[in-house]
Amino acid sequence: MEHQTAAPATGHKGLKTTLIGIICSTLLALLKGIGGILGHSYALIADAIESTADIFSSAMLWLGLRWAAKPADDEHPYGHGKAEALVSVGIALAMLVAAVIIVIESIDKIRTPHETPAPFTLIILAVVVLVKELLYRFVLKTGKEIESGAVKADASHHRSDAITSGAAFIGITIGLIGGKGYEMADDWAAVLAAVVIAYNAYKIFRPAVGELLDEDMNPELNRKIFDLAAATEGVVNVEKCHTRKMGTFNHADLHIRVKGDLSVREGHDIAHAVKANIQKDAPSYVDVMIHVEPA
């Protein structure tokens, strides 16, 4: 029941946040693309490419959240939460592709003499950095509230966009101050931004793959579930405790020991008490599987 009532609420909030991100990224991509072409700044054009990747990844996230919010069925008894991890992998790959494109184009620009970027491009970049940083904090806050790795990944994408814009700002500033011979500072800034994007892509990719492979969750959270089970009346000790993530929800598998002379019903009641104790303190655990053994 907890799963059924929580999924629509978290899914709706994630979808709304993602839609706002798509709209903002679209407007900024247009602004940066036009500004980069008119202002002769490849760093700004590269930034527009990164924002376009934002749009693509956010659209993937929007579809993924709709998919992940679907309730469990006969073919998917654990629900569709893994769709979020798949989306995170897709976002990471989109970021990596954007980074490679930026590096290739930047190297070509470095080898080809070109004009110094126009001063007005700095104003565009300052606006972009501010908007993207605010968007990052807004999306990350939502991701933490609904415990969604995919939404947090989308937030990281917005932060990487703010970083690329900041790097472009520095590169163009150097080019304008240095004058002739410093035009390529703009392009080196784009290369640096691409490296940051690739690093952020790895940070998103690694935990998403871990979720798909059902890796145990972080040790602190695992210990919390262990202690909640051990503190339940009737539990002699906890033999095993494993947790795994399924989208915005978590699952736990435990082996508990109870007194060997208890009846089956008494052992069953203790197991239910353990589950209730865990879900009361950690409501994101929609399912807790408990194996009861005699001490």
C-alpha positions as CSV (number, residue, x, y, z in Angstrom):
1,M,0.0,0.0,0.0
2,E,2.8,2.4,0.8
3,H,4.3,1.8,-2.6
4,Q,1.1,2.5,-4.4
5,T,0.4,5.8,-2.6
6,A,4.0,7.2,-2.7
7,A,4.8,6.5,-6.4
8,P,2.3,8.9,-8.0
9,A,3.4,11.8,-5.6
10,T,7.1,11.4,-6.1
11,G,6.7,10.7,-9.9
12,H,4.6,13.8,-10.4
13,K,7.1,16.0,-8.5
14,G,10.0,14.6,-10.5
15,L,8.1,15.1,-13.8
16,K,7.3,18.7,-13.0
17,T,10.9,19.5,-12.1
18,T,12.2,17.8,-15.3
19,L,9.7,19.7,-17.5
20,I,11.0,23.0,-16.0
21,G,14.6,21.9,-16.7
22,I,13.7,21.1,-20.4
23,I,12.1,24.5,-20.9
24,C,15.0,26.4,-19.3
25,S,17.6,24.3,-21.2
26,T,15.8,24.9,-24.5
27,L,15.8,28.7,-24.1
28,L,19.4,28.8,-22.9
29,A,20.6,26.6,-25.8
30,L,19.0,29.0,-28.3
31,L,20.5,32.0,-26.5
32,K,24.0,30.5,-26.4
33,G,23.9,29.2,-30.0
34,I,22.8,32.5,-31.5
35,G,25.2,34.4,-29.2
36,G,28.1,32.1,-30.1
37,I,27.5,32.4,-33.9
38,L,27.1,36.2,-33.8
39,G,29.9,36.7,-31.2
40,H,32.4,34.4,-32.9
41,S,32.8,32.3,-29.7
42,Y,33.2,28.5,-30.1
43,A,33.2,28.1,-26.3
44,L,29.7,29.6,-26.3
45,I,28.7,27.3,-29.3
46,A,30.1,24.3,-27.4
47,D,28.1,25.4,-24.4
48,A,25.0,25.4,-26.7
49,I,25.8,21.8,-27.7
50,E,26.0,20.9,-24.0
51,S,22.7,22.5,-23.3
52,T,21.2,20.6,-26.3
53,A,22.5,17.4,-24.6
54,D,20.7,18.7,-21.4
55,I,17.4,18.8,-23.4
56,F,17.9,15.3,-24.7
57,S,18.8,13.9,-21.3
58,S,16.0,15.7,-19.5
59,A,13.5,14.3,-22.1
60,M,14.9,10.8,-21.4
61,L,14.5,11.4,-17.7
62,W,10.9,12.6,-18.2
63,L,10.0,9.4,-20.1
64,G,12.0,7.3,-17.6
65,L,10.1,8.8,-14.6
66,R,6.8,8.1,-16.2
67,W,7.9,4.5,-16.8
68,A,9.4,4.1,-13.3
69,A,6.2,5.4,-11.7
70,K,4.1,2.5,-13.2
71,P,2.9,0.1,-10.4
72,A,4.1,-3.5,-10.1
73,D,2.4,-6.0,-12.3
74,D,2.6,-9.8,-13.0
75,E,5.6,-9.4,-15.3
76,H,7.4,-6.8,-13.0
77,P,6.6,-7.8,-9.4
78,Y,9.2,-5.5,-8.1
79,G,7.8,-2.5,-10.1
80,H,9.6,-0.5,-12.8
81,G,12.0,1.4,-10.6
82,K,15.1,0.2,-12.5
83,A,14.0,2.4,-15.4
84,E,15.5,5.3,-13.4
85,A,18.9,3.7,-13.3
86,L,18.7,3.1,-17.1
87,V,17.9,6.7,-17.6
88,S,20.9,7.8,-15.5
89,V,23.1,5.6,-17.7
90,G,21.6,7.3,-20.8
91,I,22.2,10.8,-19.3
92,A,25.8,9.9,-18.6
93,L,26.4,8.6,-22.1
94,A,24.7,11.8,-23.6
95,M,27.1,13.9,-21.5
96,L,30.1,11.8,-22.7
97,V,29.1,12.2,-26.3
98,A,28.7,16.0,-25.8
99,A,32.2,16.1,-24.2
100,V,33.8,14.3,-27.2
101,I,32.1,16.5,-29.7
102,I,33.3,19.6,-27.9
103,V,36.9,18.4,-27.7
104,I,37.0,17.5,-31.4
105,E,35.6,20.8,-32.5
106,S,37.7,22.8,-30.0
107,I,40.9,21.2,-31.3
108,D,39.9,22.1,-34.8
109,K,39.3,25.7,-33.8
110,I,42.6,25.9,-31.9
111,R,44.4,24.9,-35.2
112,T,42.4,27.4,-37.2
113,P,43.0,31.2,-36.7
114,H,39.7,33.0,-35.9
115,E,38.4,36.3,-34.5
116,T,38.4,37.2,-30.8
117,P,34.9,36.7,-29.3
118,A,32.7,39.7,-28.9
119,P,32.4,41.3,-25.4
120,F,28.6,40.8,-25.3
121,T,29.1,37.1,-25.1
122,L,30.3,37.5,-21.5
123,I,26.8,38.9,-20.6
124,I,25.1,35.9,-22.1
125,L,27.5,33.5,-20.2
126,A,26.9,35.4,-16.9
127,V,23.2,34.9,-17.3
128,V,23.6,31.3,-18.2
129,V,25.8,30.5,-15.1
130,L,23.3,32.1,-12.8
131,V,20.2,30.4,-14.3
132,K,21.9,27.0,-14.5
133,E,23.3,27.1,-10.9
134,L,19.8,28.0,-9.6
135,L,18.3,25.2,-11.7
136,Y,20.9,22.8,-10.4
137,R,20.0,23.5,-6.8
138,F,16.2,23.3,-7.5
139,V,16.5,20.0,-9.3
140,L,18.9,18.5,-6.7
141,K,16.6,19.5,-3.9
142,T,13.7,17.6,-5.6
143,G,16.0,14.6,-6.3
144,K,16.9,14.4,-2.6
145,E,13.3,14.8,-1.5
146,I,12.1,11.9,-3.7
147,E,15.3,9.9,-3.4
148,S,15.7,9.7,-7.2
149,G,19.2,9.0,-8.6
150,A,18.0,9.9,-12.1
151,V,16.8,13.4,-11.0
152,K,20.0,13.9,-9.1
153,A,21.9,13.0,-12.3
154,D,19.9,15.5,-14.2
155,A,20.8,18.1,-11.6
156,S,24.5,17.3,-12.1
157,H,24.0,17.8,-15.8
158,H,22.8,21.4,-15.0
159,R,25.8,22.0,-12.8
160,S,28.2,20.8,-15.5
161,D,26.5,23.2,-17.9
162,A,27.1,26.0,-15.4
163,I,30.8,24.9,-15.2
164,T,31.2,24.9,-18.9
165,S,29.7,28.4,-19.1
166,G,32.0,29.6,-16.3
167,A,35.0,28.1,-18.2
168,A,33.9,29.9,-21.4
169,F,33.5,33.1,-19.5
170,I,37.1,32.9,-18.3
171,G,38.4,31.9,-21.7
172,I,36.7,34.8,-23.5
173,T,37.8,37.2,-20.8
174,I,41.5,36.1,-21.4
175,G,41.0,36.5,-25.1
176,L,39.6,40.0,-24.8
177,I,42.2,41.2,-22.3
178,G,45.2,39.5,-24.1
179,G,44.2,40.7,-27.6
180,K,45.8,39.3,-30.7
181,G,47.3,35.9,-30.2
182,Y,45.0,35.0,-27.3
183,E,42.0,34.2,-29.4
184,M,42.4,30.4,-28.8
185,A,41.9,30.9,-25.0
186,D,38.2,30.6,-25.8
187,D,38.7,27.2,-27.4
188,W,41.0,25.9,-24.6
189,A,38.2,26.8,-22.2
190,A,35.9,24.6,-24.2
191,V,38.3,21.7,-23.9
192,L,38.6,22.2,-20.1
193,A,34.8,22.3,-19.9
194,A,34.6,19.0,-21.8
195,V,36.9,17.3,-19.3
196,V,34.6,18.4,-16.5
197,I,31.6,17.1,-18.3
198,A,33.2,13.7,-18.9
199,Y,34.1,13.5,-15.2
200,N,30.5,14.3,-14.2
201,A,29.3,11.7,-16.6
202,Y,31.4,9.1,-14.8
203,K,30.0,10.2,-11.4
204,I,26.5,9.6,-12.7
205,F,27.3,6.4,-14.6
206,R,29.0,4.5,-11.7
207,P,26.1,4.5,-9.1
208,A,23.6,3.9,-11.9
209,V,25.4,0.7,-13.0
210,G,25.6,-0.3,-9.3
211,E,21.9,0.0,-8.9
212,L,21.3,-2.1,-12.0
213,L,23.6,-4.8,-10.6
214,D,21.8,-4.7,-7.2
215,E,24.9,-3.6,-5.3
216,D,24.4,-3.1,-1.6
217,M,23.5,0.5,-0.7
218,N,25.8,2.7,1.3
219,P,27.1,1.1,4.6
220,E,25.6,3.8,6.8
221,L,22.1,3.1,5.5
222,N,22.6,-0.6,5.7
223,R,23.7,-0.3,9.3
224,K,20.6,1.7,10.1
225,I,18.3,-1.0,8.8
226,F,20.4,-3.6,10.7
227,D,20.1,-1.7,14.0
228,L,16.3,-1.2,13.5
229,A,15.8,-4.9,13.1
230,A,18.1,-5.8,16.0
231,A,16.3,-3.4,18.3
232,T,12.9,-5.0,17.7
233,E,11.5,-6.9,20.6
234,G,11.9,-10.7,20.2
235,V,14.9,-10.5,17.9
236,V,17.9,-12.3,19.4
237,N,20.3,-11.1,16.6
238,V,20.4,-10.2,12.9
239,E,22.5,-12.7,10.8
240,K,22.3,-10.9,7.4
241,C,21.1,-7.6,6.1
242,H,21.2,-6.6,2.5
243,T,19.6,-3.6,0.8
244,R,19.0,-2.6,-2.8
245,K,17.6,0.4,-4.6
246,M,14.7,0.3,-7.1
247,G,14.2,3.8,-8.4
248,T,12.9,6.1,-5.7
249,F,12.2,3.1,-3.4
250,N,14.4,0.6,-1.5
251,H,14.1,-3.1,-0.7
252,A,15.7,-5.0,2.2
253,D,16.4,-8.7,2.8
254,L,17.2,-9.9,6.3
255,H,17.9,-13.0,8.2
256,I,16.9,-12.7,11.9
257,R,17.2,-15.1,14.8
258,V,14.6,-15.6,17.4
259,K,14.3,-18.0,20.3
260,G,14.1,-21.6,19.1
261,D,11.1,-22.6,21.2
262,L,8.7,-20.0,19.8
263,S,5.7,-21.1,17.7
264,V,5.6,-20.4,14.0
265,R,3.0,-17.7,14.6
266,E,5.1,-16.0,17.3
267,G,8.1,-16.0,14.9
268,H,5.9,-14.6,12.2
269,D,4.6,-11.8,14.4
270,I,8.2,-10.8,15.3
271,A,9.1,-10.7,11.6
272,H,6.1,-8.4,11.0
273,A,7.2,-6.2,13.9
274,V,10.7,-5.9,12.4
275,K,9.2,-4.8,9.0
276,A,6.9,-2.3,10.7
277,N,9.8,-0.9,12.7
278,I,12.0,-0.4,9.6
279,Q,9.2,1.1,7.5
280,K,8.2,3.5,10.3
281,D,11.7,4.9,10.5
282,A,12.7,4.5,6.9
283,P,9.5,4.8,4.8
284,S,11.4,4.6,1.5
285,Y,11.7,0.8,2.1
286,V,8.5,-0.4,0.4
287,D,9.3,-4.0,0.9
288,V,11.3,-5.9,3.6
289,M,11.8,-9.6,3.1
290,I,12.6,-11.4,6.4
291,H,13.8,-15.0,6.9
292,V,13.3,-16.2,10.5
293,E,15.8,-18.7,12.0
294,P,16.0,-20.3,15.5
295,A,18.8,-18.8,17.7
